[in-house]
Amino acid sequence: MSASPLVSAAELAEHLDDPDWRIIDCRFDLKQPDAGEAAYREGHIPGALYAHLDRDLSGPITPASGRHPLPDPHTLCATFSRWGIDADTQVICYDTHANAYAGRLWWLLRWLGHERLAVLDGGMKAWESSNYAFDTTVPQIAATVFRGNPRNDMLVTTHEIAAQLDSHTHCLIDVRTAERFAGEKELLDPVAGHIPGARNLPYQSNLDAGDCYLPPEALKKMYRRVLDDIAPDHCIVMCGSGVTACQSLIALELAGMSGAKLYAGSWSEWIRDSARTVAVGGK
């Protein structure tokens, strides 16, 4: 398939029996961590394996980390090997939450150097609306050897964010809802607000009413308005814990604005230290 980070439901349906394609169901609910896996067992796209955000796509929480730290690269390689992924595997990720969780897997695979991957545009909604079949069988996949090397140029650390607070050379985009960004409503983290200087563009803005990504030109226009004259490779994307930000990184790729980085610790790591500055209000 093409190098696009998206695959349509129709194209996926044509490849359900392709042994070189691996489908991963990433459904998850932050408030009910077992709900996604339960939904998977009730019915999923045929041939799909299940990826649990906390168990498979995150590392252990520490006193200094955010809610969803990046997994250890060796552990992640072992997980991908268990799922039968190698350099020749086309990986397709999907969920029911605007590709917020599928985007995390997409980003993790890219972080380890895998390029043959895409998210299902429109997610489960697109699959259902096309009347394609579901299955309850958990597939038995032969293990492979996944070899990956972390590309840490795709990341920024909390220390680097703190050092750039007064810089006008970078743009920090916070993709949480406007209410959370402004500090008006916070249901997930103990401190409300945002990092000073951050700009708000909720990840839902990337999608149309059918949960499909907007056309590339529309995305480019939207992000250019936020970035002003800052180059995409000086853009940093964050959220609450480094998960939904990945969905916006896909949007930037679609817009032809490659090079943006992920602040993996995001808001939940920033507020671990009460000495770090917090802002409220604004957009």
PAVOPA-115044 format. One record per residue (C-alpha): z, y, x; residue number from 1. Coordinates in steps of 0.1 Angstrom, whole numbers, plus 5000, padded with zeros to 4 digits. Layout:
BEGIN
@w->Z	v->Y	u->X	num->NUM
...
END
This chain:
BEGIN
@w->5000	v->5000	u->5000	num->1
@w->4998	v->5037	u->5010	num->2
@w->5024	v->5055	u->5030	num->3
@w->5037	v->5073	u->4999	num->4
@w->5075	v->5070	u->4993	num->5
@w->5067	v->5061	u->4957	num->6
@w->5053	v->5031	u->4939	num->7
@w->5043	v->5030	u->4902	num->8
@w->5054	v->5004	u->4878	num->9
@w->5019	v->4992	u->4874	num->10
@w->5014	v->4987	u->4912	num->11
@w->5048	v->4969	u->4914	num->12
@w->5038	v->4946	u->4886	num->13
@w->5007	v->4936	u->4905	num->14
@w->5028	v->4925	u->4935	num->15
@w->5056	v->4906	u->4919	num->16
@w->5044	v->4873	u->4935	num->17
@w->5036	v->4889	u->4968	num->18
@w->5059	v->4872	u->4994	num->19
@w->5057	v->4902	u->5017	num->20
@w->5072	v->4925	u->4990	num->21
@w->5110	v->4926	u->4986	num->22
@w->5124	v->4943	u->4955	num->23
@w->5160	v->4957	u->4956	num->24
@w->5179	v->4967	u->4925	num->25
@w->5203	v->4995	u->4934	num->26
@w->5219	v->5003	u->4900	num->27
@w->5254	v->5017	u->4904	num->28
@w->5280	v->5038	u->4885	num->29
@w->5305	v->5058	u->4906	num->30
@w->5331	v->5055	u->4878	num->31
@w->5325	v->5018	u->4872	num->32
@w->5316	v->5003	u->4905	num->33
@w->5309	v->4968	u->4891	num->34
@w->5287	v->4980	u->4862	num->35
@w->5255	v->4980	u->4882	num->36
@w->5258	v->4944	u->4894	num->37
@w->5268	v->4933	u->4859	num->38
@w->5236	v->4950	u->4845	num->39
@w->5216	v->4933	u->4872	num->40
@w->5228	v->4899	u->4861	num->41
@w->5220	v->4907	u->4825	num->42
@w->5184	v->4915	u->4834	num->43
@w->5164	v->4929	u->4863	num->44
@w->5128	v->4932	u->4876	num->45
@w->5116	v->4897	u->4884	num->46
@w->5124	v->4887	u->4921	num->47
@w->5148	v->4916	u->4927	num->48
@w->5179	v->4912	u->4948	num->49
@w->5209	v->4934	u->4942	num->50
@w->5224	v->4960	u->4966	num->51
@w->5259	v->4973	u->4959	num->52
@w->5265	v->5009	u->4970	num->53
@w->5300	v->5003	u->4982	num->54
@w->5296	v->4968	u->4996	num->55
@w->5261	v->4969	u->5011	num->56
@w->5250	v->5005	u->5015	num->57
@w->5282	v->5021	u->5028	num->58
@w->5308	v->5015	u->5055	num->59
@w->5346	v->5015	u->5054	num->60
@w->5362	v->5047	u->5043	num->61
@w->5384	v->5063	u->5070	num->62
@w->5409	v->5092	u->5069	num->63
@w->5382	v->5115	u->5083	num->64
@w->5352	v->5102	u->5064	num->65
@w->5336	v->5110	u->5031	num->66
@w->5335	v->5086	u->5001	num->67
@w->5304	v->5067	u->5013	num->68
@w->5302	v->5066	u->5051	num->69
@w->5271	v->5052	u->5066	num->70
@w->5273	v->5015	u->5073	num->71
@w->5275	v->5002	u->5109	num->72
@w->5239	v->4997	u->5120	num->73
@w->5245	v->4961	u->5132	num->74
@w->5261	v->4953	u->5099	num->75
@w->5232	v->4969	u->5080	num->76
@w->5207	v->4950	u->5101	num->77
@w->5225	v->4918	u->5092	num->78
@w->5224	v->4927	u->5055	num->79
@w->5186	v->4934	u->5056	num->80
@w->5181	v->4901	u->5075	num->81
@w->5200	v->4883	u->5047	num->82
@w->5177	v->4899	u->5022	num->83
@w->5146	v->4886	u->5040	num->84
@w->5134	v->4919	u->5053	num->85
@w->5115	v->4922	u->5086	num->86
@w->5090	v->4947	u->5100	num->87
@w->5062	v->4933	u->5078	num->88
@w->5081	v->4935	u->5045	num->89
@w->5072	v->4961	u->5019	num->90
@w->5106	v->4971	u->5003	num->91
@w->5107	v->4985	u->4968	num->92
@w->5140	v->5001	u->4956	num->93
@w->5149	v->5011	u->4921	num->94
@w->5178	v->5021	u->4898	num->95
@w->5185	v->5037	u->4865	num->96
@w->5199	v->5070	u->4878	num->97
@w->5170	v->5091	u->4888	num->98
@w->5166	v->5071	u->4920	num->99
@w->5199	v->5085	u->4933	num->100
@w->5210	v->5051	u->4946	num->101
@w->5176	v->5037	u->4954	num->102
@w->5171	v->5068	u->4975	num->103
@w->5201	v->5058	u->4996	num->104
@w->5186	v->5025	u->5005	num->105
@w->5152	v->5041	u->5011	num->106
@w->5169	v->5065	u->5036	num->107
@w->5190	v->5038	u->5053	num->108
@w->5159	v->5017	u->5060	num->109
@w->5141	v->5047	u->5074	num->110
@w->5171	v->5055	u->5095	num->111
@w->5168	v->5021	u->5111	num->112
@w->5131	v->5026	u->5117	num->113
@w->5115	v->5007	u->5088	num->114
@w->5085	v->5025	u->5073	num->115
@w->5071	v->5000	u->5047	num->116
@w->5092	v->5011	u->5017	num->117
@w->5091	v->5030	u->4985	num->118
@w->5111	v->5038	u->4954	num->119
@w->5100	v->5029	u->4919	num->120
@w->5088	v->5062	u->4904	num->121
@w->5106	v->5066	u->4871	num->122
@w->5130	v->5037	u->4879	num->123
@w->5139	v->5012	u->4853	num->124
@w->5128	v->5036	u->4826	num->125
@w->5092	v->5034	u->4838	num->126
@w->5094	v->4996	u->4840	num->127
@w->5108	v->4993	u->4805	num->128
@w->5084	v->5018	u->4789	num->129
@w->5055	v->4998	u->4803	num->130
@w->5069	v->4967	u->4785	num->131
@w->5070	v->4946	u->4817	num->132
@w->5092	v->4915	u->4819	num->133
@w->5128	v->4912	u->4830	num->134
@w->5145	v->4882	u->4845	num->135
@w->5180	v->4869	u->4850	num->136
@w->5173	v->4846	u->4879	num->137
@w->5189	v->4855	u->4912	num->138
@w->5162	v->4847	u->4937	num->139
@w->5169	v->4825	u->4968	num->140
@w->5154	v->4844	u->4997	num->141
@w->5150	v->4829	u->5032	num->142
@w->5167	v->4850	u->5058	num->143
@w->5147	v->4868	u->5085	num->144
@w->5156	v->4889	u->5116	num->145
@w->5156	v->4926	u->5109	num->146
@w->5156	v->4947	u->5141	num->147
@w->5164	v->4983	u->5137	num->148
@w->5175	v->5012	u->5159	num->149
@w->5192	v->5042	u->5143	num->150
@w->5173	v->5075	u->5144	num->151
@w->5202	v->5099	u->5147	num->152
@w->5178	v->5128	u->5148	num->153
@w->5177	v->5123	u->5110	num->154
@w->5214	v->5132	u->5107	num->155
@w->5238	v->5161	u->5112	num->156
@w->5275	v->5158	u->5117	num->157
@w->5304	v->5178	u->5102	num->158
@w->5309	v->5194	u->5136	num->159
@w->5273	v->5206	u->5137	num->160
@w->5276	v->5219	u->5101	num->161
@w->5307	v->5239	u->5111	num->162
@w->5289	v->5253	u->5141	num->163
@w->5261	v->5266	u->5120	num->164
@w->5281	v->5283	u->5093	num->165
@w->5271	v->5318	u->5104	num->166
@w->5236	v->5308	u->5115	num->167
@w->5205	v->5321	u->5097	num->168
@w->5182	v->5295	u->5114	num->169
@w->5191	v->5266	u->5092	num->170
@w->5192	v->5260	u->5054	num->171
@w->5218	v->5238	u->5039	num->172
@w->5208	v->5225	u->5004	num->173
@w->5236	v->5211	u->4982	num->174
@w->5221	v->5189	u->4955	num->175
@w->5251	v->5185	u->4933	num->176
@w->5252	v->5200	u->4898	num->177
@w->5256	v->5237	u->4895	num->178
@w->5290	v->5233	u->4880	num->179
@w->5303	v->5212	u->4909	num->180
@w->5287	v->5236	u->4934	num->181
@w->5303	v->5266	u->4919	num->182
@w->5337	v->5249	u->4918	num->183
@w->5338	v->5251	u->4880	num->184
@w->5340	v->5213	u->4874	num->185
@w->5349	v->5186	u->4899	num->186
@w->5356	v->5151	u->4887	num->187
@w->5350	v->5131	u->4919	num->188
@w->5366	v->5150	u->4947	num->189
@w->5401	v->5166	u->4951	num->190
@w->5387	v->5200	u->4961	num->191
@w->5361	v->5220	u->4942	num->192
@w->5335	v->5244	u->4956	num->193
@w->5309	v->5243	u->4983	num->194
@w->5303	v->5249	u->5020	num->195
@w->5298	v->5287	u->5027	num->196
@w->5262	v->5296	u->5030	num->197
@w->5249	v->5265	u->5012	num->198
@w->5222	v->5268	u->4986	num->199
@w->5222	v->5248	u->4953	num->200
@w->5192	v->5228	u->4941	num->201
@w->5204	v->5198	u->4920	num->202
@w->5186	v->5166	u->4927	num->203
@w->5177	v->5163	u->4890	num->204
@w->5153	v->5193	u->4895	num->205
@w->5130	v->5170	u->4914	num->206
@w->5121	v->5150	u->4883	num->207
@w->5103	v->5153	u->4850	num->208
@w->5117	v->5142	u->4816	num->209
@w->5106	v->5106	u->4824	num->210
@w->5126	v->5105	u->4857	num->211
@w->5093	v->5106	u->4877	num->212
@w->5090	v->5130	u->4906	num->213
@w->5072	v->5162	u->4900	num->214
@w->5037	v->5167	u->4915	num->215
@w->5038	v->5175	u->4953	num->216
@w->5026	v->5210	u->4948	num->217
@w->5054	v->5218	u->4923	num->218
@w->5080	v->5203	u->4946	num->219
@w->5066	v->5223	u->4975	num->220
@w->5068	v->5255	u->4956	num->221
@w->5103	v->5248	u->4945	num->222
@w->5116	v->5240	u->4980	num->223
@w->5097	v->5268	u->4996	num->224
@w->5115	v->5292	u->4973	num->225
@w->5148	v->5278	u->4984	num->226
@w->5140	v->5276	u->5021	num->227
@w->5124	v->5311	u->5023	num->228
@w->5108	v->5312	u->5058	num->229
@w->5130	v->5284	u->5073	num->230
@w->5110	v->5254	u->5086	num->231
@w->5116	v->5220	u->5069	num->232
@w->5129	v->5205	u->5101	num->233
@w->5157	v->5231	u->5100	num->234
@w->5167	v->5221	u->5065	num->235
@w->5198	v->5200	u->5059	num->236
@w->5205	v->5182	u->5026	num->237
@w->5239	v->5173	u->5013	num->238
@w->5257	v->5162	u->4981	num->239
@w->5291	v->5147	u->4973	num->240
@w->5290	v->5118	u->4997	num->241
@w->5256	v->5114	u->5013	num->242
@w->5240	v->5094	u->4985	num->243
@w->5221	v->5116	u->4960	num->244
@w->5210	v->5139	u->4988	num->245
@w->5186	v->5111	u->4998	num->246
@w->5167	v->5114	u->4965	num->247
@w->5160	v->5150	u->4975	num->248
@w->5149	v->5140	u->5009	num->249
@w->5122	v->5119	u->4992	num->250
@w->5111	v->5150	u->4973	num->251
@w->5107	v->5169	u->5005	num->252
@w->5086	v->5141	u->5019	num->253
@w->5064	v->5142	u->4988	num->254
@w->5061	v->5179	u->4992	num->255
@w->5047	v->5175	u->5027	num->256
@w->5079	v->5191	u->5041	num->257
@w->5090	v->5164	u->5065	num->258
@w->5118	v->5166	u->5090	num->259
@w->5148	v->5176	u->5068	num->260
@w->5181	v->5160	u->5078	num->261
@w->5209	v->5144	u->5060	num->262
@w->5245	v->5156	u->5062	num->263
@w->5258	v->5121	u->5055	num->264
@w->5295	v->5130	u->5052	num->265
@w->5287	v->5157	u->5027	num->266
@w->5313	v->5175	u->5006	num->267
@w->5338	v->5147	u->5005	num->268
@w->5340	v->5146	u->5043	num->269
@w->5340	v->5184	u->5047	num->270
@w->5371	v->5187	u->5025	num->271
@w->5390	v->5161	u->5045	num->272
@w->5402	v->5189	u->5068	num->273
@w->5420	v->5217	u->5048	num->274
@w->5412	v->5241	u->5076	num->275
@w->5375	v->5241	u->5068	num->276
@w->5363	v->5270	u->5047	num->277
@w->5354	v->5265	u->5010	num->278
@w->5334	v->5288	u->4988	num->279
@w->5333	v->5290	u->4950	num->280
@w->5308	v->5306	u->4926	num->281
@w->5273	v->5314	u->4935	num->282
@w->5240	v->5295	u->4932	num->283
END
